[in-house]
Amino acid sequence: EYHREKVAVLILPNKPLSGQPLADVERDVLSYQSEYAVRNSSRMNQVLIVCILWIIFCTSGALYILKQMDAANDAVNDVANRGWDVNEEDEEDLDAAWRNFWLATCIGIPLIAGGGNLLRWILYKRWVVDSGSVLPVSMVTKVPPKAIQPEELHCDEEGGFT
């Protein structure tokens, strides 16, 4: 036998399908202010440092390869200046390499990162705001508030809600 529990639901104005349980919203709001969140801020800084170092490593690797291509072209030109036969294939197309580097760095990577984040945001917004079901007015027991009042949020010392 199944029964419905009466759960307080927070609904965004003019978005009837956006209902979220009030307890979940309270837990999310308090999680950003908890001691655990404060401790995790240093971990986020460490992750950010690793990401920045990885970007520097990858970019310097690409720049090193471009420098080596230029050095290889200089060596091929030295050999050609000494009178030896040099094929056209032996010389690297440095202009195309730089063009590809700048296209990937300035257009490709931002498009992929921005497009992926935009898609994730659109899917999340659709799931949170536009999905769900509307209950008939006869089943609604309490009109949801427009916003959570700070005095409604209570947290005891053990991290639970009262």
N, C-alpha and C positions, 0 to 999 in steps of 0.2 A: 504494500500500500504506500503510495507516494502522496506527499502533501507539499504545499508551497509555504516557504518561510517568508515572513515580512522583513524585507531588507530595504534600508534607506538607499535610495538611488539618486545620484547627482546627474542632472541633465543640463546640457548647454542650451542657452536661449536660442530658440528657432531651429534647434536640431533635435527633434524628438527621438531619433535613433541613437543618440550619443550617450545613453545612460550607462553610468559606471557605479558600482557599489560604493557608497560613501566611505565604508571602512577601508576599501582599497585605496581610494584617493587620499584619505588621512594617512595611511601607512606610507604612501609614496611621498607625501609632503614631509612627514616626519623623518623619513629615511635620509633626506638631504640635510637634515639638521642634526642627525645623530652622531655619537662619538665615532661609530664605525665609518661614517662618511668622511669625517674629519681625518681619520687615520688613512683612509683610502686616497685622500688628495695627494699625499706624497707618492703613493704608488702610481697615480695618474701622471705625476711629473716625471717619474722614472720611465714610464711607457713613452711619454712625449720625447724624452731625451733619446731613447733607443730609436724612435722613428726618425728623429732629426739626424742622428748619426748614420742611419741606414740610407737616408736620402743623400747625405754627403758622400758616403761610400759609393753608391751607385753612380752619382754624377761624376765623381772624380774618376771612376773606372772608365766611363764613357769618354771623358776628356783625355785620359791617358791613351786610349785606343786611337782617338783622333790625332794626338801628338805623334804616336808611333806610325800612323799612316803618312803623316807629313815627313817624318824621318825616312820612311821607306821610299817615298817619292824623291827625296834628296839623294838617296843612295842610287836609285835608278838613273837619275839625271847625271850623277858623277860618272857612272859606268858609261852612259851614252856619250858624255863629253870626252872620254878616253878613246872613243872610236869603236867601241864594241857594239854589236847588234843588240838592240833592245826592242822587245815586242810592245805593242801598245797595251797589251793585257797586263804587263808588268807594273804599270803606273796605276796608282789608286785614284779614284775619283773623289778627291777631297771636298769639292764643292757639294756634291750630292750627299756625302757623309755629314757635312755640317748642316745642310738643309734638312736631312732626316733627323738629326739631333734636335734642331730647334723646333721642327714640327712635332716631334714626339714630346719634347719638354714643355712647349708652350700651348699646344693644342690637344694632342692625344691624351696625355695624362690628366689634365684638368677636365676634359670631356668625359672620360671614363669615370673619374672620381665623382665629379659633379652629377653626372647622369645616374650613377649607382645610388648616390645619396638622395637624389630627387625621386627616383623610383621607390626607394625604401620609405621615404616620407609620404609619398602618395599612397602607397599600400597601407601604411600605418594609419594615416588620416582616414582612409576609406573604412578600415576595420574599426577604428575607435569612434568616428563621428557618424558614419553613414550606414553602419550595420546594426542589427538588433531588431526588436519588434516593439510595436506600440501597443500598450495595454488599453483596453477600453476604460473610459472615465470612471465607470462603476467599480473597477478594481483598484483604482488609485486611492490610497488611504491618506496620503499626505502630499501637499504641493511641494515640489522640490525647491530648495533655496536657489537664488541666482548665483551665489558664491559661498564658499566656506568661510565662516567667521573664525578668526583666530581663537576666540574663547571656547569654540567647540572642540578644539584639538587638545586632548589631554594624554599625557604619556607618564606612566609610573616609572620608578627607578630601574625596573628590570627590562624596560624596553617594550612593554606591552601597552595596550590601549585600555582605557577605562571608560 
